[in-house]
Amino acid sequence: MKMLYAASLGGGETMDQVLEQSEQADTLSGADKTFLENLVAGVTDRQQELDEIIGRYAQGWALNRLAKVDLTILRMAVYELLHMPEVPVGATINEAVELSKRFCEDKSSGFINGILGSVARDLCSE
């Protein structure tokens, strides 16, 4: 999330630099690092698609009005829901809600949970 958030603000840090700054560089297994690389690349490559989906479900909210952290969490979670079937839907939604409780405003977790629940219901059963 930190890597994608930094990129949304125009930051040019590499994944390794963000991990080092987060003091998590040495805590990831090879599989975790591969997962992270795939997630970051996927969200980056499909950002327009993800934003269109988020915009469809964030009724009454223009994406440019959403907090960057909220939008970053939503992009990650929607990407996981649609393109990473090995990750359980419930785990994706729960992790997004937990991230929002840690990094976002108080009301964000309910907003994020509602959007992701709708996306999962409508798009993950296909």
Backbone torsions as a table, in degrees:
resi	resn	phi	psi	omega
1	MET	NA	-40.0	-178.7
2	LYS	-64.3	-38.1	179.2
3	MET	-63.6	-47.6	-179.1
4	LEU	-68.7	-35.7	177.4
5	TYR	-64.6	-45.3	178.5
6	ALA	-59.3	-41.8	179.2
7	ALA	-64.4	-36.7	-179.9
8	SER	-66.7	-22.0	177.9
9	LEU	-94.0	2.9	179.4
10	GLY	92.1	10.5	179.1
11	GLY	-72.0	146.9	-178.0
12	GLY	-112.5	19.5	-178.7
13	GLU	-67.0	146.9	174.1
14	THR	-81.0	166.5	177.8
15	MET	-59.0	-42.1	180.0
16	ASP	-62.7	-38.4	178.2
17	GLN	-65.6	-42.4	179.0
18	VAL	-64.5	-43.1	178.2
19	LEU	-62.4	-40.9	179.2
20	GLU	-63.4	-45.4	178.8
21	GLN	-64.2	-30.5	179.9
22	SER	-83.5	-3.3	-177.4
23	GLU	59.7	35.5	179.8
24	GLN	-120.7	3.6	-175.6
25	ALA	-59.5	-37.4	-176.6
26	ASP	-91.4	-2.2	-175.5
27	THR	-97.2	-7.9	-177.0
28	LEU	-92.2	136.7	173.1
29	SER	-77.1	169.3	176.9
30	GLY	-59.4	-41.1	179.3
31	ALA	-65.6	-40.6	178.6
32	ASP	-64.4	-41.1	-179.8
33	LYS	-66.2	-39.6	176.8
34	THR	-63.0	-44.9	177.6
35	PHE	-57.8	-47.1	-179.6
36	LEU	-61.2	-44.9	178.6
37	GLU	-61.0	-43.3	179.1
38	ASN	-64.5	-40.8	180.0
39	LEU	-65.1	-49.0	-179.1
40	VAL	-62.2	-46.2	179.8
41	ALA	-63.6	-42.5	-179.3
42	GLY	-64.7	-45.3	179.2
43	VAL	-63.8	-41.9	-179.9
44	THR	-64.4	-46.4	-177.8
45	ASP	-68.1	-30.7	-174.4
46	ARG	-111.2	22.5	-175.1
47	GLN	-56.9	-41.8	-179.6
48	GLN	-62.3	-45.5	177.6
49	GLU	-60.4	-45.4	-179.1
50	LEU	-63.4	-42.8	179.5
51	ASP	-64.1	-37.4	177.4
52	GLU	-63.3	-42.2	179.4
53	ILE	-66.5	-47.5	179.8
54	ILE	-59.9	-43.7	179.3
55	GLY	-60.4	-36.2	178.4
56	ARG	-64.7	-36.2	-175.9
57	TYR	-94.6	-18.8	178.2
58	ALA	-91.0	61.7	-174.7
59	GLN	-58.6	130.5	179.9
60	GLY	85.6	-0.1	-179.9
61	TRP	-121.6	122.5	170.7
62	ALA	-78.4	140.5	-177.8
63	LEU	-57.5	-33.4	-179.8
64	ASN	-71.5	-9.8	176.2
65	ARG	-93.0	-14.7	178.5
66	LEU	-75.1	145.2	174.2
67	ALA	-62.0	142.1	-177.4
68	LYS	-58.2	-36.8	179.7
69	VAL	-66.9	-44.4	177.8
70	ASP	-58.2	-47.0	-178.4
71	LEU	-64.2	-39.3	178.3
72	THR	-62.6	-45.1	179.1
73	ILE	-63.0	-42.9	178.8
74	LEU	-63.6	-42.5	178.3
75	ARG	-60.2	-46.9	179.8
76	MET	-59.5	-48.1	-175.2
77	ALA	-68.3	-42.1	178.8
78	VAL	-64.2	-39.3	176.5
79	TYR	-60.5	-47.5	179.1
80	GLU	-59.4	-44.9	-178.6
81	LEU	-59.9	-40.9	-172.8
82	LEU	-92.3	-27.3	-170.3
83	HIS	-125.6	2.0	179.1
84	MET	-131.3	72.8	-175.1
85	PRO	-63.4	-16.7	178.1
86	GLU	-71.5	-14.8	178.1
87	VAL	-95.3	121.7	179.8
88	PRO	-59.9	141.2	-179.3
89	VAL	-54.3	-47.9	-178.5
90	GLY	-61.0	-37.4	179.1
91	ALA	-66.5	-40.9	179.0
92	THR	-61.9	-49.0	-178.4
93	ILE	-64.9	-44.9	-179.8
94	ASN	-60.3	-45.1	-179.6
95	GLU	-63.4	-40.5	178.5
96	ALA	-63.5	-42.8	179.3
97	VAL	-64.6	-42.6	179.0
98	GLU	-63.7	-41.6	176.4
99	LEU	-61.1	-40.9	-179.6
100	SER	-66.9	-35.1	177.0
101	LYS	-65.9	-32.0	-177.7
102	ARG	-82.7	-37.5	-169.9
103	PHE	-115.5	-8.0	-172.9
104	CYS	-116.8	179.7	175.7
105	GLU	-69.5	163.9	-174.6
106	ASP	-55.9	-41.7	-174.9
107	LYS	-81.2	-9.9	-175.6
108	SER	-64.3	-36.7	-175.7
109	SER	-62.4	-40.4	177.7
110	GLY	-67.1	-40.6	177.9
111	PHE	-62.2	-47.9	-179.8
112	ILE	-64.9	-43.7	178.5
113	ASN	-59.6	-43.1	-179.3
114	GLY	-64.4	-45.2	179.6
115	ILE	-63.7	-47.9	-177.2
116	LEU	-66.7	-36.1	176.4
117	GLY	-61.6	-41.9	178.9
118	SER	-67.8	-43.4	178.3
119	VAL	-60.5	-46.3	-178.9
120	ALA	-61.4	-44.1	-179.0
121	ARG	-64.0	-43.2	-174.1
122	ASP	-84.0	-36.4	-169.4
123	LEU	-110.9	-18.9	-176.2
124	CYS	-91.3	-10.4	-180.0
125	SER	-89.0	-1.2	-177.0
126	GLU	-72.3	NA	NA
